[in-house]
Amino acid sequence: MKKQFIKIVGFALVAVLGLGTMSITVPNVQAATTQFSDVKSNHWGASAITNGVSKGYVDGYTNGTFKPDASVTRAEFVKMVVSAMELETTLSSGKWYTEYVDAASRAGLYTSADFNNSEAAWTKVMTRDEMARVAARAIGETSKEEDKWMYLATKAGLIKGVGIGQVAPKGLTTRAQAIVVIERILSKNTGSSLDVDKYAMGSAEIAWHGTNIFTVMPEMWVTTERQLQQARKSVEEMWNEESMTITSKDGLYQGKLDALIAIDLNDPNDPNLGLIKPINTLKWFNLRPDIKDLMVKDQKNSYVLYFKGGTVFNKDPKRYNTYDHLKFRVDGFDSPDFEAFADKGVLNMAASLYRDRLNDIPAVIIPKTGTVQNTWDLAITIQTPAGGWWFSESTPLRLQGLNKE
């Protein structure tokens, strides 16, 4: 049998099979170096690029540049991941990327359900969402939900935002982004703990299942291990996205909760504060219409739940007296001293927000401490805006809470 060997120079690959020669050209690059004219020491990806080059799974170009902002194709990214993880590859007579795709498939990093295994597909620039999917799989995450990969990747610290609360799932992956993510994969797989961009994670959570409450206020949404074991779900997976739409019994009204957005009033950088600004004119309601000076700005140690949504259709306006926003309720955050709440203006339970008139803001405020859970479950509910026989409700989340132990 004639010997087979491969000569690799940067990304340029020449395969020699017996007496025949096959040349496959990808970007022409220089030998590994850590000095690039377009990557300054203060570049956000400089350290990762230096590490990637030193490990040999990526190189710079022959003109002394790295081109950190150049786009990366799906094939190039998979090649770098496979090489960085030192996955076993088998020589192929196909395209230059075939052996890496095969290795990625064997390792579960890629499946044909992701996109077609074709040259047209592999030469497309990889989106950040696709990068998140490969990255999450590379640390052992699994999911049957296509919109969950970015959440898993941000939760693990593999991917951070391109701006405050901006994950840009359809944005194109750059060389610098690719190397930074790959270095995080390697770190995670060696047991290191990664910093998490909570704003990116919150945004990814909303994109996944329509809320960020488990990112912003996880200590508030807790339940028994028994409930989680019975449901065979994590607490985040207890959120029921299908229940975010409610249709009346007669089919004449439908409302939809587009997103339940948690806002941390004590975080001036919270990317969702704009939903309730200006804060200094926002008030909370203690069930006493005669008291109108309870200001949200004085309750910074609190969360706000903003119900973003509204009417989908209303074919009987006389029966369904719709508001400007969706009708909702929050249960389980009760007062240990209702007299203090109602008569003394002590925020010790969930309360409605308003600015000029009651119900003009689709939100509630929940203090971070001081509430109790009595007989009610922790629950988020949306309702039809009609009483009697026509009343119905839908509950995206119901947790027993820790008081059910």
VENQUI-V376598 format. One line per field, one symbol per residue. ss: DSSP state (H for helix, E for strand, C for the rest). A space follows every 50 residues. Layout:
ss=???
This chain:
ss=CCCEEEEEECCEEEEEECCEEEEECCCCECCCCCCCCCCCCCCCCHHHHH HHHHHCCCCCECCCCCCCCCECEHHHHHHHHHHHCCCCCCCCCCCCCHHH HHHHHHCCCCCCCCCCCCHHHHCCECEHHHHHHHHHHHCCCCCCCHHHHH HHHHHCCCCCCCECCECCCCCECEHHHHHHHHHHHHHHHCCCCCCCCHHH HHHHHHHHHCECHHHHCHHHCCCCHHHHHHHCCCCHHHCCHHHHEEECCC CCEEEEEEEEEEEECCCCCCCCHHHCCCHHHCEECCCCCCCCCCEHHHCC CEEEEEEEEEEEEECCCCCCCCCCCCEEEEECCEECCHHHHHHHCCCCCC EEEECCCCCCCCEEEEECCCEECCCCCEEEEEECCCCHHHCCEEEEEEEC CHHHC
